[in-house]
Amino acid sequence: MSGIRSTGNLHLGNYFGAIKNFLKMQKENNCYFFIADYHALTTHPKPGNLHGNIKQVLAEYLACGIDPEIATVFIQSDVPEVSELYLLLNMNAYVGELERTTSFKEKIRKQPDNINAALLTYPVLMAADIIIHKANKVPVGKDQEQHLEMTRRFARRFNMMYDVNYFPEPDAYNFGKQLVKIPGLDGTGKMGKSEGNGVFLADTPQEIKKKVMRAVTDTGPAKPGQEPSEPVKNLFTIMNVVSDQDTVKFFKEKHASCEIRYGDMKKQIAEDIIKFTEPIRSRINDILADEKYLSRVVSEGAEKARASASKTVREVREIIGYRSF
């Protein structure tokens, strides 16, 4: 089984889209969790503090429940075999199918001055990340559904081209429920670091309050029973995740009766997010202070990940026809 990937601080979308139920997942599967630092360069070719960001995400993974004694935790760039498999898969990935991906279309709109080749082949690198460990299941959010389908396609294409049954076609690990997508605070899309609309697990209470109070809403319902607008639906989605159901019911009734005060709703959401994230933030800070522990985790993780990855690349080379004289 392959694992969760991230390049920036974990936010509520990461947590509920992929990180929830870590303990159960780790005990029942052979899990690989990694920090996708190569992927970060597609949107940030000159990262201000790459090492610091990697360290932060690593601490957040561990604080959220990943156990390096059970699972394999590593940094993508510590496993060079991923780059080789990425290269080999690129030989049979077609420009047309890559140009049609939703993520590529979105990115070229957002960064028209940085439409790089790696941005186009992002799904191929993601596929290499997954199938290099011959994953059967991948914990992903709703927004990664298309990329996972492309991973299945690349695995299937390799098997068909070389008449083998080598790579499995991975499915989503969704904990028995529908894939999750946590909306952003700007009223549209998903929550994420690149979008600038997220609440991060390491945010202080003051930062959380400030962000949530700026969340997009509307002028309020014009008549009783009116359907909430998209930005307000997004707030209810977040509230449904962090608040108890009585609280959600109360504010839905207030909206239905045209009595809702969005300021009160935002204050409640902020309080509930803080209550939810504060224990995690405390653990993050403790782990960040333990440099020796972090070093040991990534060193041992790289060793285990490379053992798996090198076996796959060696066998793939043999299947293709690369053999020693």
N, C-alpha and C positions, 0 to 999 in steps of 0.2 A: 504494500500500500504506500502510495506517495502522500505528501503532506501539504500543509498550508504554506503559502508563499506570501511575502510582503516586502515592500521596499521602504515604507515610511512608518511613522508612529501608528500603532493600532488604534482604531476607532470603534465605535459601537457597531458599525457595519461589519468590520472584520470579525468582531467578537461573536456576533450572532450568526453571521453568514458562514463562519468556518471554525471558530475556536470553541464554541459551546460543546459540552460533553467530552472534553479532552480525556478525562480519566477513563471513562468507559471505552472510548475509541482506542486508547493506548493499550489497554489490557486485552482487548479482543483482536488487535491487528498488529502487524509489524509496520510501524509508522516511521515515515521520514518527514521531518519538518525543516524547512530551510528559509533563509533570508535571500530574496531574489535581488542581489545587488547589481547584477549585470542588467537586469530589466530596468533598473533605475536610470541608467544612462540614456535610455530612449527618449526620456522627457527632460532629464537634467544632465546634459553632457558634461557640465562642469559643476558637480555637486559641491556645495560649500563645505560640508563636513561629512564625507562619506563614511569614514571610520566611526565617527560619533553617532551617525544615524544607525549604522549596523549594530553598534553596541546597545543603543537604546531599544531597537526592535528585539534584539536577543533577550534583553532583560524583561521586556514586556511578554514575550513568548513564555519565558520561565515563570513569570509572575501569574500568568493566566492558567498555569497548570501543566504545561509540558514538562515531563519528567525525563531528563537525559539518561537516567539509569534504565529506563524502559524503552524509550524511543530514540531515534537517531536525529540529532539536532545539529545542523551545519550551515555554513555560509556557501552560497552558490559558487562564488569565485574560488573557493578552496577545492573545488572538484573540477579540474580541467577536462575531464572526460565528457562533461556536459557540452563543452564547446565543440568537441569533435563530433559527437552525435548530432548536434545542432547543424554542423556543416554537412554531414551526410544526409540528414533529412531535407535540408534545403535543396539538394540536388533533385528532389522529386516533389517539391512544393511549387505550385504554379502561381505566377504573378496575379492572374485573374481572380483566383479564389482568395488570395490574400488581400487584394484591393477591395473585395466585397465585404470584408469583415466590418462589423459595426464599430468596433473599437478603433480601427484604422481610420474610418471616415470621421469619427468624432475627434480623434487626435489631430488630423490634418486641418480641421476647422479651428481647433484651439491653438495649434502651434504651426501656422503656415510657413514660418521662416525656419522650421526645423523638421522637415519631412525626410527623415533619414531612413536608410535601408533597414536598420534594425527595427524601426517602428513598423515597417511593412512586414517583416518576418517575425515579429513578436510572438504570434501563435506557434511558430515552429520551435522557438526556444522554449516556450512553455511546454510544448509536447515533449521535447527532449528532457526537460526537468522531470516529467512524469514517467515516461516510459523507460528511462534509463534504469529505473528500479523495478521495471515490469509491474507497475501498479495496476491493481484491479479496481480500486476505489479512490476517489479524490474529493476531499471536503471543499466545496466551492460555494460561492454565493450565486444568486440568480444572474448577476451580471456576467459571470464567467461561463455560462451555459454554452454559448457558441464556441468559445475557445476549447472547451472540453470535447465538443462534438468534432472539432477539427483535429484534436489529438487522436480521437478514435479513427478518423479518416486517414491520418498519416500512418498510424499503426497498421491499419487494414491494408493500405497501399503497399507498405513495405512487405507485408506477408504475401500479398498477391504477386508482386513483382519478382520476388525471389522464391516463390512456391514453398513457403515455410509457414509454420504456425508458431512464430516466435513471440511476437508482442501481443499481449492481451489488449482488448479494447476496454479501457477503464470507464466506469460509470461514476455518477455523483454519489458521494457519501453524504446523505442528507438527514441522517438520524431518524429515518422513517417518516419525515414530513416533507412538505414542499420546500424547494430552495428558497432561501431568505434574501431579501433585498431591503436594506435599511436606507430610507431616503435622506437626502441632505437637508440642511437648515435653510437653504436658499429657495426652497419650494419646488425644486425640480431635480430629476435625476437621482443618483445614488450618493451616499455619503462617502467622501474620500479626501485624501490629503491634496491631491492635484486639483480637485475642484474647489478647495478652500471652504468647504461647507460642513466640516466634520467636528464632532466632539471626541477628543482623544482620551484614551484610558489614563494617560499620564497628566492630563489637564488638572490644574488646581481648581478648587471650588469657585474661586473668583473668575477664572477663565471660563468655566462652564456656564456660570450665570450670565456673563457678558455675551457669550455666543448665543445662548438660547433666547435671551431677551431680544436679540437682533433678528431672530428667525422670521421669515416671511409669512404673513397671514393674508387677510383681506379686510374689507370694511365690515364684515359680519353678515349673517344671513338676512335676506330681505323679507322672508316670510317663514312661518313655522313649518318645520319638516323639510326645509330646503337642503338639498344635497351639499355637503361641504365642498369647497373648491379644492383644487389639487394641493396647494400649499398647506391647507388646513388638514386635509387627509393625511399628508405626510407627518404633521405633528401628532395626529392621533395614532399613526403607525408607531412612531417613536414612543409615545405614551403607553401604548399597548405592550411594549417590550419592557419598559422600566418601572411602570406603575402597577399597583394592584387593580383588579378588575372593577372594584367598587368606585375607584377614582375615575377610571375610564368611563364607566357608565354615567357617573355624575356629570362629567363635562359633555358627553354626547347628548344627554338630556337637556343640558343648558343650551347647547347649539340648536337642538331641535325646537326648543321653545323661544329662540331668538334672545336668550338672556345671557349668552356666553360673554365673558370678558377674557379676551385673549391674553391680557397681561397676567391674569390669575392663572390661566392655563400654563403659560410659559414658566411662571414661578414654580408651579407644581412639578412640571417636567424637570426643571433644573434641580430642584430638591431631590427628586427621585433618582436622577442620573448621578448626582453627587453621592447619595447613599449607596448606590450600586457600585460606583467606581472607586470610592475612597479606599477600601481594603486592598484593591488591586494596585492603586497608586502607591500605597505604603510599601507593598512588597516590591514594586519596581525600584523604588529608591534604595531599599535594602540591598537588592541584588546588584544594582549599579555600583554600589560602594565596595563590592567584593570582586576586585580585579582578578585575583587568583582563580576564583571559581569560574568566572566567565572564560578565562583563558583555557582552563581544563575542559570545559564543555565544548568549545569550538574545536579544540585539538582532537579530542576523542571522537567528536562527531564527524570531523573530516576524514579521519581514519576509517571509520565504519562506512561512511558514504562512498568513499573511493573504492573500498573493497567490492561493494555492490556494483558501482558504476563501471569500474575497470573490467569486470567480468562481462558485463553487457557489451561494452564497446569491443572487446576482444572477439566475442562471438559474432557480433554484427559485422566486423571486418572480415571474418572468415566466411560468413554467409555471402557477402558481396563479392568476395574473391581475393581479398588481400591476404596473402599468406607469406610466411618467411621462406627463403630459399635454403 
